[in-house]
Each structure stands twice: as C-alpha cells, then as structure tokens.
Amino acid sequence: MIEVEKVTKFYGSFRAVDDLNFSIKKGEIVGLLGPNGAGKSTTMRMVTGFLNPSSGNIRIDGTEIREDPKSVKRKIGYLPESAPLYGDMIVEDYLRYVADVQDVDPGKVAGTATVCGLSEVMHKNISELSRGYRQRVGLAHALLHDPEILILDEPTSGLDPNQISEVRALIKEIGRTKTVVISTHILSEVEMICDRVIIVSRGQVVADSPTAELRARYGHRAQLRLQAGGCGTGELSRALRALPGVAACADAEGEGGLASVVLSVGTDEDIRPSVFSLIKDNGWILYEMALQHNSLEDVFRSLTAGGNEA
C-alpha cells in the first residue's frame, strides 16, 4: 500500500531524511517512532504528498506520488498534530463544507460523524469544543472522503486520559478496514494500538518489526534473590556473568542476608536452566527469580541514544 524507496530530504544543507526505506501493507496499523528531529513528520508529509523528496520514490498503491498526485491524495486521509479547523463554524457546517470542497456526497457527513462520536456536538461551534472533540472533528475531516490510508500525527497529544482511551478505541476500530500510520511519542499507545513499529533515528530506519517481536529481540531482564553462602558479591557477579546469554550483571540492595542481582539478557535465550544449574552446583538457595521483558520504551532508548536535531 505504501512503498518508500531510497528517500532523502534536504532542507538547505541539512539532511532531514537519509536514504529511507520501508513498505506498509494494506490493513496494517503501523507506529512510526523517533525522537524529536528524527525525520518522522518530514516522512509523513512526503508520504501524503505535502512535501516532495529530494531523491527517491514514494508509491501509494503502486502509483508514484509525483506522477499522479491528485489521484494518490484521494486515497489518503491526514490528521496533522494540530488540525487546522475553523473555530467560528458549527461542526455540521464545517464537515459539509469539507465535503463540498472534496466533492464528497454530503449524505456521508452524518455517518462519518457517528463513526467519530460527534453526533451530540454537531450543532456546536468548533471553538466551544474540548480538545478531544476537536481532534475528533479533525479525524472526521480526514475520513470524510473514505480514504484507504489514514495518517495520524500525534493523534492523542494534549488529551486527558479518558479522551486518549476513546481516541485509541476509535483508531483501532478504523484500523479494521483501513491502513493506518501513527506518529506518536507515547510508546504505551503504540504497544496498545499498532501491529508493527518502525523506529527512525537521524533520518534512517533503525528498527522495523512487529511490536511484540521487537521487544523480544532486544532482550529481557532477570532479577534474582538468593543466598550464596560464603560467596562474595564480586565472585557471585562473575559467576552469573559467565553464563551463556547474560550480557551484564548488576548488584541490587539485598535484605536479610540475601543477595539481589539483576541480569541483562541480550537475546531471547531462556537463561533459567543455566541459572538453576549454577545455583545447584554451588549449593546456593534461590528465593526468587522474576523475568521481565524490555518494554518498548527500553528498546526505543537503546536504538535512539544520542538524539537528533531539528
């Protein structure tokens, strides 16, 4: 549905996007992540046809954007971070105006409003609405021409927890029938909504994977509480670090004569059998072992360390 091939974008001498490559299939809900200045918004604006790449190709449903921008844009609905709305218009008049501009049957206004949860505020001025409802109006605008692709830039920015939950549910429902691309800084949102994650840093893709697989690929942690007899802390750490798959071992504060350590596991390898064997061979006593997969936030930080500019 979306193909981005060797795309680069310069602003003057600054390279905002650097040889970017990815594709998104029909029906996927994909999170596009990256720190500030990573090139996310520039990428989304190029995919929507708002900006032209300096080099490379972007195809929507097999059509190069620059070859037929008008037909391509009909397939895309775009909700920018701050949707430009006319505050002095009532919601129904605004959506009818959008339908007229886009040559859409005005009979679709009521149905789109229902999908976006706007039926109760159709008679209100947009300026009187809460931020959550204004986001819904922007979403209705993006959906009114029934696009095949929906691109959302920070769709829950500035919303309260209840509004965030409502908009998330709405996006998931829309994702049943459309391809959805979401740019957001809220990583828990991506884990709850998206099937797949693309992480961009310094204008390049540094990870592209199904959400669950991405967390598993970048490892997990194991926290142990054990009694190691006369074994000193340093000796215990060295023994644990020598186990296959253990990337690091950190001491934590122990209580009641028990040692507490945290093992970082750099792969998806199950280290429990080797830990149990080591403890048994040394006559130690294990009181607790808890495994914890790295969160998407942990993965994000490890892949984008060093940040971006602009």
N, C-alpha and C positions, 0 to 999 in steps of 0.2 A: 504493500500500500504506500509506504514511504521509503524511498531509497536516497541516501545521502552518500555521495561518492567523491572522495578526494576534495572535499570542500574547504577552501581557505577564504578568510575575510580579513582585509586590511582596513584600518582607519588611519589614513596617512601612512606613517611608517610602522604603526603598531599592529601586530598580528593578533587579532582577537580570536580567530578560529584557525586551527593549524592542521590541514590535511585530515579533516574529519570524515569518518566512515561508519555508517550503521544503516540498518534497514529495520522496518517495523511492519509486521504482517497485519493483515486485516483482522479486526476483532481483538487485538491486544490492548491492554491498558499498561502503558509504559511510563515509568518515572524517569525524568531527566534531571539529574542531580549534579551539583558542583558548588564550590564556594563562590562568594561574590567575585565577579570578574572572570569567571571560568569560561565564559562564552555561551552560557545557556540561552539568555534572552536573544543574543545575536543569532544563534542557531534557530530558535523558534521563529524569529522574524524572517529568516531566509526561507524556512520551510513553508511559511504562509505566503511567501511572495512579496512581503513588505520590503525586504532588502534583497539585493542581488549579490551573490557570492563574487569574490574577486576571481576565483577559479574553481573548477569542479562542477559537478552536476547534481541537481536535486530533481527527482522524478516522483510524481504523485500518480499512483495507479498506472504507471508505465509512461506517463507523459512528462516531458521535461518542462519545468515551470516557465522558462524563458521562451519556449516555443509557442505555448498557448496559455498565457497567464489567466485569461478570463475564465476559461472552462475549468482550469485547475482550482482556482479560488472558489468556484461554486461547490467544490467537494469538501471545502474546509470551513469549519466554524472556529473562530478565535476569540478567546476571552483574555484580554491583557490584564496585568495586575491591578490597574486602576481603570476600570471600564469607563470610557467617556460617555456619559449619559446627559440628557437634557433635563435638569432638575425641575424646570418650571412646567413640564408636561406631566399629565397623569399617565400611569403605567399603560393603560389600554391604548391611549392615543399614541404613545411612543412606539409601542410594538406594531400598531397599524401603520405608522409612518415608516418604520423599518421594513415592513412587508411590502409597502408601496415602492420604496427605493430599490428593493431587491427583486421586485416583480414576482412576489410570492402571493398566493391566494390568501386574502385577508381572513378567510374562514379558518386558517390554520392557527390564528392568534390564540383563540380560546383553548385549543388543545395543547399548544406549547406552554401556555400559562399554567394549565393544570399540571403538566409534567413537572414544571419548575416550582410548583407550590405558590403561585402568585394569584390564584383566583380571588382570595379575600382582600387583596390590596389593589385590584385593577383600577379602582376609582380614585386612588390617592396620588398626590403629586410625588414624583420620584424624590424630591428634596426632603420630603417628610418621612421617608422610609429609613429603617435601620440599615447599617452597613450590610448585614446579612441579606436583607431583601434586595438591596441594590445589586449585590453580587448575583442574586437570582435573576434580576432583570437583565443584567449583562449576559448571563448564561442563556436566557430565553432568546436574546438577540442573536447569540452565536448559533442557536439551534433552529431558528425560525425557518431557514431555507432547507432544513433537513439534510445537513452535510454528512458525508460518510466518515469524515475525520474531525475530531474535536481537539483543539489545542488550548490548554489552560495554563496560564502563567500565574502562579501563586494564588490559586482559587480560594483559599481559606485565610488569606492574610488579613489580620485585623479583626477576625470574627471571634465571638465568645465561644466557650466550649459547646454549648447547645447548638449554636449555628454551625460550628465546624462539623459536628456529628451529622446534622441534617444535610449539609452540602456533600459530605463524604458519601452518605447513603444515596444521594441523588446521582453523583458521579458513577457509583458502582452500577446503579440501575441503567444509566445511559450507556455504560460500557458493555451491556449485554448485546447491543445492536450496532455499536459504532467503535471505531478505532479511537483511542483516547491517549493523548500525550500530556503529561502533567509535569510542570516545573515547580518545585517547591523546596523550601528549606526545612520543612517539618518532616523529619525522617520517619517518625511513627506513622505519619499519614501514608507514606509510600508503602510501608510494610502492610498496612491495612487495606490499601486500595489496589496496588499495582501487581501485575503478574511478573513484571520484569523491570530491571533497573539498568539504566545507562548512566555511568558516572563520568563527568567531564572535568578535567583539570588542565589549566593553561591551554585551553583551546583544543585539547585532544581527548579521545576516549581512553580512560584508564581501566574501565571495567564495564562489561556488558553481559548480564546473566539473569536467569530467573531469580527472584528475590531470595527465596529460601536457599538456593544453591550458592548464592554469593556469600551468605553468612557462613555456610558450612565450609566453603573453600578457604576462607581466611581464618579458620581455626576456632578453637574454643579454650576455655579455662577449666581447671580442676582445682578445687580447694580441699585441702586435707587437714584433718585434725588427728594427730596420732601421738602415741607415747613411744619414744625411740630409745628407751633405756639410757645407757651412759653415752649415747651418741651425741656429739656436739652439733650445734646449729650448722656450722660450716661443712662438717662431714655429711650431715643429712642432706643438705642442699646439693653437694657434689654428687652424691649417690642418685638423687632424683633427676638431676640434670643429665646424667649419663644414660637415662632410659630413652629408647627409640621414640622419636616424635616429640619429645619435650624440647621446646625452644628456649625456655627461661624458667627460673625458679625464684620466687620472691618470698621472703620471710614476712609473716604477719604476726601480730601480737598474740601470744598464746595465753591460756589461763589454766590454772590448776595443774601445772606441770606438764601440760600438753603442748606439743609443737604445732604451729599452724603455718602452712605454706600454701602458696598459690602457684600452680604450674601453668605456663602458657604453652599450648599445643599448636604447632604451626601448620598442621594438616588436619584432615578429617579422621585420622587414625584413632582407634579406640585404645587408649593407654591403660585402661583399668586392669587387664590381665597382668601386664608387666609391673604395675604398681603393687598389685596384690602379691605377686611372686616375690618382689623385693622385700616387702614388709614381712612376709612369712619366713623368708630365708634369714632375715636378721633378728627374728624373734620380737619384732615391734608389735604394737597393738594399735589397730586402726579404729578410731571412734566415729569418724565421719568423712565421707567423700562426696562432694557435690560438683556436678558438671554443669557448666554454663556456656552456651554458645555465644560467640561475639554478636552483639547487636549490630544492626545496620549502621548505627552511629559509630561504633568501633571501626567497622570496615571503612566507612567514609573518611574518618580521620586518618587512618593508616594510608589511604590511597591519595589523599589530597594534602598531606602535610607540606607546609611551605607556602600554601595560599596562592592567591592570584591577585593581579592588579587590573582594575578597570573592566 
